[in-house]
């Protein structure tokens, strides 16, 4: 299994004897019709970042935008390399930027996201100190600095919020980037299955927060269960289970996913039941691309400890408790216990995981 070197990748700068040069970093943005947000993100990463400018290489992949994003970058940021795709391939468009990245590390960033001024320096230093192959962050909102997207949907050490992630390029090359079968959402989860199966190490730094220019879900907005994201995730979670889990775990995960959709339909929103055919279709698609992980511990860990694959009754009421004559359990308390019992995978502070 490939492992990170025990020591950092920095080399001695011949111009300043005794001073170690920082590892080089390629920053890869993916943009689709967010010209103005991308402008803000580029300004932050190019002009507010305290990382050595001669150790940075910035790439923008334009996913067939129609709002002039590529033209804006060429005109306002001539130091940035631009790749223009002729069609929108979703998150796998990042792979085009990964292919030409030359840095020791690659920072993959959404068009509407950026790290604080000292964020990249701190992330690289932590990766070097801990011999980590991937560093993930807390994700805060540009609208409300106290809001944490990563606490609304917890990924912990088993996945990450893909709007900003630092990956050692050797690990990225070994894994091969994002799966083109996933257009958007859950691509990070599929990536991490293969990441851990190759023996790489994930360092989660929730205290280092990336700023995301993403709309906060407020009371009164349409519920998640009625959204296309819910149906997309139903398909993608099932696809990942069928593609990458060992056989028993894949079957158990499918049952858990389907029961979860039934639970959501009975408990909160009847339209959640529409996700069931998407779940079945995703599982069938995964079987057509089946390539299960070699390490059975990786498969079993995701089945039992990644909450989207967990049996619903492990952290919420069982189905019979939704009957009119049943006394409902305290779902908040059960969910809290689920994560508390799994602090290895969902640490509240900095944490590391490898298999």
C-alpha positions in Angstrom: 0.0 0.0 0.0 1.4 3.4 -0.8 2.2 5.6 2.1 3.1 9.2 2.5 6.7 9.9 3.4 7.4 10.4 7.0 9.1 13.7 6.3 7.8 16.6 4.3 8.4 17.2 0.7 10.0 20.7 1.1 13.4 21.3 -0.4 16.1 23.7 0.6 15.9 27.0 -1.3 19.4 27.6 -2.7 18.8 31.4 -2.6 18.3 31.4 1.1 20.5 28.7 2.6 18.9 26.9 5.5 15.3 27.9 4.6 13.1 25.1 3.4 10.9 26.0 0.5 7.2 25.1 1.0 5.8 22.3 -1.2 4.3 23.5 -4.4 0.5 23.7 -4.8 -1.8 23.6 -7.8 -5.1 25.3 -7.1 -7.8 23.9 -9.4 -11.1 25.7 -9.7 -14.2 24.3 -11.5 -16.7 26.9 -12.8 -20.1 26.7 -14.3 -21.9 30.0 -14.8 -20.6 31.6 -11.6 -18.4 34.3 -13.1 -18.8 36.8 -10.3 -18.3 34.2 -7.5 -15.3 32.9 -9.3 -13.8 36.4 -9.5 -14.1 36.7 -5.8 -12.6 33.3 -5.1 -9.7 34.0 -7.4 -9.0 37.3 -5.8 -9.0 35.7 -2.4 -6.7 32.8 -3.4 -4.3 34.9 -5.5 -4.1 38.2 -3.6 -5.1 37.5 0.0 -3.4 34.1 0.4 -0.1 34.3 2.3 1.4 31.2 0.5 4.6 31.8 -1.5 3.3 33.0 -4.9 6.2 31.2 -6.7 5.0 27.9 -5.2 1.4 28.3 -6.6 0.0 27.3 -9.9 -3.7 28.2 -10.5 -5.9 26.4 -13.0 -9.6 27.1 -13.9 -11.6 24.5 -15.7 -14.7 26.0 -17.3 -17.5 23.5 -17.6 -19.0 25.0 -20.7 -20.2 28.1 -19.0 -22.3 30.6 -21.0 -21.8 33.6 -18.8 -18.3 34.5 -20.0 -16.4 33.0 -17.1 -13.4 31.9 -19.1 -13.1 35.3 -20.8 -13.2 37.0 -17.4 -10.4 34.9 -16.2 -8.2 35.4 -19.2 -8.8 39.2 -19.1 -8.5 39.8 -15.3 -6.2 36.9 -14.2 -3.6 36.3 -17.0 -1.4 34.3 -14.7 -4.2 31.6 -14.4 -4.3 28.7 -16.8 -7.8 28.1 -18.3 -9.3 24.9 -19.7 -12.6 25.3 -21.5 -14.7 22.2 -21.9 -17.2 21.9 -24.8 -19.8 20.3 -22.5 -20.7 20.3 -18.9 -19.4 17.0 -17.4 -20.3 17.9 -13.8 -17.7 17.4 -11.0 -15.5 15.1 -13.1 -14.5 18.3 -15.0 -12.0 18.7 -12.2 -10.2 15.8 -13.6 -9.0 17.9 -16.6 -7.3 20.3 -14.1 -5.9 17.5 -12.1 -4.3 16.0 -15.2 -2.1 19.1 -15.8 -1.5 20.0 -12.2 2.2 20.0 -11.3 2.2 20.9 -7.6 3.1 18.6 -4.8 -0.4 19.2 -3.5 -3.6 20.0 -5.3 -6.3 22.2 -3.8 -9.6 21.5 -5.5 -12.0 24.4 -5.0 -15.5 25.3 -6.1 -16.0 28.5 -8.1 -17.9 29.9 -5.1 -15.4 28.9 -2.4 -12.0 30.0 -1.0 -9.7 29.5 2.0 -8.9 32.3 4.4 -5.6 34.1 3.9 -3.6 31.7 6.1 -5.7 28.7 5.2 -3.5 27.1 2.5 -0.3 27.6 4.5 -1.9 26.0 7.6 -3.4 23.1 5.6 -0.1 22.2 3.8 1.9 22.5 7.1 -0.6 20.1 8.8 -0.4 17.7 5.9 3.4 17.7 6.1 3.5 17.4 9.9 1.0 14.6 10.0 2.0 12.8 6.7 -1.6 13.2 5.5 -2.6 12.6 1.9 -5.8 14.5 2.1 -6.9 17.5 4.3 -10.5 18.5 4.6 -12.0 21.5 6.3 -14.9 23.0 8.1 -17.2 24.8 5.7 -18.6 28.2 6.8 -21.1 30.5 5.0 -20.2 33.8 3.5 -23.6 35.0 4.7 -23.1 33.9 8.3 -19.6 33.0 9.6 -21.2 31.1 12.5 -23.0 28.7 10.2 -21.3 25.4 9.4 -22.4 23.4 6.4 -20.2 20.5 7.6 -22.3 20.3 10.8 -25.6 20.3 8.9 -24.5 17.2 6.9 -21.7 15.4 8.8 -19.0 13.8 6.7 -16.4 13.5 9.4 -13.4 11.4 8.3 -15.4 9.1 6.0 -16.0 11.8 3.3 -15.6 15.6 2.9 -17.3 18.7 1.6 -16.0 18.8 -2.0 -16.1 22.6 -2.3 -12.6 22.7 -0.9 -10.1 19.9 -0.3 -6.3 19.5 -0.3 -4.9 16.3 -1.8 -1.4 15.1 -2.2 -0.8 14.9 -6.0 0.8 11.4 -5.8 -2.3 10.1 -4.1 -4.6 11.8 -6.6 -2.7 10.3 -9.5 -2.9 6.9 -7.9 -6.6 7.1 -7.4 -7.5 8.8 -10.7 -9.8 11.7 -9.7 -13.6 11.8 -9.6 -15.8 9.1 -11.1 -17.4 10.5 -14.3 -20.5 8.4 -13.7 -21.5 10.8 -10.9 -22.5 14.2 -12.3 -22.8 16.0 -9.0 -23.2 15.1 -5.3 -21.7 12.1 -3.5 -18.6 12.1 -5.7 -16.5 12.8 -2.6 -17.9 9.6 -1.0 -17.0 7.4 -4.0 -13.5 9.0 -4.1 -12.9 8.2 -0.4 -13.7 4.5 -0.8 -10.9 4.2 -3.3 -8.7 6.5 -1.3 -8.8 4.4 1.9 -8.6 1.2 -0.1 -5.2 2.3 -1.3 -4.0 2.9 2.2 -4.0 6.7 2.1 -4.5 9.0 5.1 -7.3 11.6 5.7 -6.7 14.5 8.1 -9.9 16.5 9.0 -9.3 20.0 10.3 -12.7 21.4 11.2 -11.1 24.5 12.9 -9.7 25.5 9.5 -12.8 26.8 7.7 -13.3 27.4 4.0 -15.7 30.1 3.0 -18.6 28.9 0.8 -20.8 31.4 -1.1 -23.7 29.0 -0.9 -27.3 29.8 0.0 -28.2 28.8 3.6 -31.3 26.7 3.9 -33.7 28.9 5.9 -37.1 28.1 7.5 -39.8 28.3 4.8 -37.5 27.1 1.9 -38.6 23.9 0.1 -37.6 20.9 2.2 -34.7 18.7 1.2 -36.9 15.7 0.8 -38.7 17.2 -2.1 -35.6 18.4 -3.9 -33.7 16.9 -6.8 -30.7 16.6 -4.5 -32.5 14.0 -2.4 -33.3 12.0 -5.5 -29.7 12.4 -6.9 -28.3 11.2 -3.6 -30.7 8.3 -3.5 -29.3 7.2 -6.9 -25.6 7.9 -6.1 -25.5 6.3 -2.6 -27.0 3.1 -4.1 -24.6 3.3 -7.1 -21.6 3.6 -4.7 -22.7 0.7 -2.6 -23.2 -1.6 -5.6 -20.0 -0.5 -7.2 -17.6 -0.5 -4.3 -18.9 -2.4 -1.3 -18.4 -6.1 -0.7 -21.4 -8.2 -1.7 -23.1 -8.6 1.8 -22.4 -4.9 2.7 -23.8 -3.8 -0.6 -27.1 -5.7 -0.2 -27.4 -4.5 3.4 -26.8 -0.9 2.3 -29.4 -1.1 -0.4 -32.0 -2.4 2.1 -31.0 0.4 4.6 -31.3 3.1 1.9 -34.7 1.9 0.7 -36.1 1.6 4.3 -34.7 5.1 4.9 -36.7 6.5 1.9 -39.8 4.8 3.2 -39.2 6.2 6.7 -38.8 9.7 5.2 -42.0 9.3 3.2 -44.0 8.2 6.3 -42.5 10.5 8.8 -42.1 13.8 6.9 -42.7 14.1 3.2 -44.7 11.6 1.1 -42.8 12.7 -2.1 -39.7 11.2 -0.6 -41.1 7.8 -1.7 -40.3 8.9 -5.3 -36.6 8.3 -4.5 -37.2 4.6 -4.4 -36.9 4.0 -8.2 -33.9 6.2 -8.3 -32.3 4.1 -5.6 -32.9 0.9 -7.5 -31.7 2.4 -10.7 -28.5 3.6 -9.0 -27.8 0.1 -7.6 -28.3 -1.5 -11.0 -25.9 1.1 -12.5 -23.3 0.3 -9.9 -23.5 -3.4 -10.6 -22.7 -2.6 -14.2 -19.5 -0.8 -13.0 -18.8 -3.2 -10.2 -15.2 -2.9 -8.8 -15.4 -3.7 -5.1 -12.7 -2.5 -2.6 -10.0 -5.0 -1.8 -10.0 -4.3 1.9 -13.1 -5.7 3.5 -12.7 -3.4 6.5 -13.2 -0.4 4.3 -16.5 -1.8 3.0 -17.8 -2.8 6.5 -16.8 0.5 8.0 -18.9 2.5 5.5 -21.8 0.1 5.9 -21.9 0.4 9.6 -20.5 3.9 10.3 -21.3 6.2 7.4 -24.7 7.5 8.5 -26.2 7.6 5.0 -25.6 3.8 4.7 -26.6 3.0 8.3 -29.8 1.2 9.0 -32.3 3.9 9.9 -33.3 2.4 13.2 -29.7 2.7 14.4 -30.2 6.4 14.9 -33.9 7.1 14.6 -37.2 5.4 15.3 -37.9 1.9 13.9 -40.7 1.7 11.3 -43.3 0.3 13.7 -42.8 3.4 15.9 -44.5 5.4 13.2 -47.8 3.7 13.6 -50.5 5.9 15.1 -50.7 3.8 18.3 -47.0 3.7 18.9 -45.1 6.0 21.2 -42.4 7.7 19.2 -38.9 7.6 20.4 -36.6 10.6 20.9 -34.9 10.7 17.5 -32.7 13.6 18.4 -31.2 11.7 21.3 -30.7 8.5 19.2 -29.0 10.4 16.4 -26.7 12.2 18.9 -25.8 8.8 20.4 -25.0 7.4 17.0 -22.4 10.0 16.3 -21.1 10.1 19.9 -20.5 6.3 19.7 -18.5 6.9 16.5 -16.2 9.8 17.5 -13.4 7.9 15.7 -15.1 8.7 12.4 -16.8 12.0 13.4 -14.3 13.9 15.6 -15.2 17.3 17.0 -11.7 18.5 16.5 -8.8 17.5 14.3 -8.7 13.8 13.4 -6.9 11.3 11.2 -8.1 8.1 9.7 -6.4 5.4 7.6 -7.1 1.7 7.1 
